[in-house]
Every structure is written in C-alpha cells, then in structure tokens.
Amino acid sequence: MACAAPPLILASASPRRSELLATLNVPFLVRASPLAEPDGPSASVPPAAWAMAMAYFKARAVAEHAPDVWTLGADTVVACTGYLLGKPRDAPDAERMLRLQMGRESEVITGVCLVRCRKTGEERQIAAARSVVHMRHDEQVLRDYLASGDWAGKAGAYGIQNVGDVLVERLTGSFSNVVGLPLELTRTMLDRLAGRTDPEPPPQSFRTCPGRVC
C-alpha cells in the first residue's frame, strides 16, 4: 500500500517552475531560496555536478527553516562548445550567449534536489536531466528576440516556453527540462518519497546521487 504524498515546499521564485510543478497535482508551498546565486557557472565543474550542487544548496537554504518537510530545489545551466552558460547579466551578455549557440547543439541540464532536515539528520535525493537543443542561425530572429527582452533571467539567454521557441530548430529530450523543471524526473523522485518505487531509471536522468552532492 502506497504511503501518502509528503508535504512539499518549492524553493524557487520562478513562476515557470511553479506552473510546471502544479501540473503534477502535488500540493506545495512556494518559498524563494535566500541563497545568492553566483555570477555564473564555474568552467572547472562538470555541468551536471554544478546544476545538482546548486539545486541542493537552494533547497537546503529553505529546508533548514522547515524541519521535517521535503523541499524541492532546481537549477538549470546550458553547456555549449565547452562553455557553461547561466543567466545573462545584461543584453550584451545575452547576445554573446545566443551567438555562441547559433547553428550549434547545446545541452540544457537541470539539477533537481529533494531535501528534508530532521533531528536525526538530513535526507536527500539529487539527480539531473539533460535535453539537447539545436539553435537556428538567423540574424533577424536573433535581433528580434534580443529586442523582446524575453532573455532576462533565463539560463542560456532564452526561454523556449515563450517567444524563445523561434530560436530553436530541434529539441531532443524533455521540453519541461528546458523550461526549468524536468517533470518526468521530478515525478519519479516524488513517487519514491511516496513509496511508489520504480526499478527502472528515471526518464531523461543520466546521473543520480542519493545522499551526497556530486
């Protein structure tokens, strides 16, 4: 007999992540993580390790103030030709990121962490999902998108769920992962907490690290 789904906190102020999580029909509260994000991902850290570590730190900063409640954190980065891309600082930085991706394939990686702080210790699940995006090479589309301002606050300087889809020629993998929360992976992780275990690996997951930050 499956256990009841646990209470959940989403440690994110992102309306995109909140909207995605709501589609899983899981009751949750939103509490933005107080963790200050670094200027950008470190090139010395593998993309998946960076995304999972940031997801953990974001979730942990909220979970420590809500004992015995599971807290969900997520972080998205884009990897292209050896560069790690976070959120652009301004329009010139957004243009730099988009030009780097034009006509090329990039990996969109989202780390997801569930953490619960208890008197007996900390429990956590950490995993990451990957999608591959091939971006169009079109100068006019690029200029129009930069002028729209839609790039602000988005990893890799575009949001595929809004007008940013005009930049994308092809997507392989999870669409929701590119938006910012891989629903297939998140559903699998939540099912584990509820006692609905699946012997198969989570869809779109390429690395899981229960109990530690990779």
Backbone hydrogen bonds, N-H to C=O, Kabsch-Sander energy under -0.5 kcal/mol:
donor,donor_aa,acceptor,acceptor_aa,energy
3,C,194,A,-1.6
9,I,70,W,-1.9
10,L,29,L,-3.5
11,A,9,I,-0.7
11,A,72,L,-3.1
12,S,10,L,-1.7
18,S,14,S,-1.9
19,E,15,P,-2.3
20,L,16,R,-2.1
21,L,17,R,-2.7
22,A,18,S,-1.9
23,T,19,E,-0.8
23,T,20,L,-1.0
24,L,21,L,-1.6
25,N,22,A,-1.6
26,V,21,L,-0.6
29,L,8,L,-1.9
31,R,10,L,-2.5
31,R,29,L,-0.5
45,V,42,S,-1.4
50,W,46,P,-2.5
51,A,47,P,-2.5
52,M,48,A,-2.5
53,A,49,A,-2.3
54,M,50,W,-2.6
55,A,51,A,-2.1
56,Y,52,M,-2.2
57,F,53,A,-2.7
58,K,54,M,-2.4
59,A,55,A,-2.2
60,R,56,Y,-3.3
61,A,57,F,-1.8
62,V,58,K,-0.8
62,V,59,A,-0.8
63,A,59,A,-3.0
64,E,60,R,-1.9
65,H,62,V,-1.7
66,A,63,A,-1.7
68,D,117,C,-2.7
69,V,66,A,-1.5
70,W,7,P,-0.9
71,T,115,V,-2.5
72,L,9,I,-3.5
73,G,71,T,-0.5
73,G,113,C,-2.6
75,D,111,G,-1.8
77,V,109,I,-2.6
78,V,85,L,-2.1
79,A,107,E,-2.9
80,C,83,Y,-2.6
83,Y,80,C,-2.5
85,L,78,V,-3.7
85,L,83,Y,-0.5
86,G,84,L,-0.5
94,A,90,D,-2.2
95,E,91,A,-2.6
96,R,92,P,-2.2
97,M,93,D,-2.2
98,L,94,A,-2.5
99,R,95,E,-2.7
100,L,96,R,-1.7
101,Q,97,M,-1.3
102,M,98,L,-1.4
103,G,135,M,-1.5
104,R,101,Q,-2.2
106,S,133,V,-2.7
107,E,79,A,-2.8
108,V,131,S,-3.0
109,I,77,V,-2.8
109,I,107,E,-0.6
110,T,129,A,-2.0
111,G,75,D,-2.9
111,G,109,I,-0.5
112,V,127,A,-3.0
113,C,73,G,-2.7
114,L,125,Q,-2.5
115,V,71,T,-2.3
116,R,123,E,-2.5
118,R,116,R,-0.5
118,R,121,G,-2.0
121,G,118,R,-1.6
123,E,116,R,-2.5
125,Q,114,L,-2.4
127,A,112,V,-2.3
128,A,207,R,-1.2
129,A,110,T,-2.1
130,R,204,Q,-1.4
131,S,108,V,-2.0
132,V,172,T,-3.0
133,V,106,S,-2.8
133,V,131,S,-0.5
134,H,170,R,-2.9
135,M,101,Q,-0.6
135,M,104,R,-2.1
135,M,133,V,-0.6
136,R,167,L,-3.2
138,D,136,R,-0.7
142,L,138,D,-2.2
143,R,139,E,-2.6
144,D,140,Q,-2.5
145,Y,141,V,-2.2
146,L,142,L,-2.4
147,A,143,R,-2.0
148,S,144,D,-1.2
149,G,145,Y,-0.8
149,G,146,L,-0.8
150,D,145,Y,-0.6
152,A,149,G,-1.4
154,K,151,W,-1.6
156,G,86,G,-2.8
157,A,154,K,-2.3
158,Y,155,A,-0.8
160,I,158,Y,-0.5
162,N,159,G,-1.3
164,G,159,G,-1.1
165,D,162,N,-1.2
166,V,163,V,-1.7
167,L,164,G,-1.7
168,V,165,D,-0.8
169,E,134,H,-2.7
170,R,134,H,-1.8
172,T,132,V,-3.0
178,V,174,S,-1.1
179,V,175,F,-1.6
180,G,176,S,-1.8
181,L,176,S,-2.3
183,L,181,L,-0.8
186,T,182,P,-2.6
187,R,183,L,-2.7
188,T,184,E,-1.8
189,M,185,L,-2.3
190,L,186,T,-2.4
191,D,187,R,-2.3
192,R,188,T,-1.7
193,L,189,M,-1.4
194,A,190,L,-1.6
195,G,192,R,-1.3
196,R,191,D,-2.9
197,T,195,G,-1.2
205,S,202,P,-1.9
206,F,128,A,-1.2
207,R,128,A,-0.7
209,C,126,I,-2.9
211,G,124,R,-0.9
212,R,209,C,-1.4
214,C,212,R,-0.5
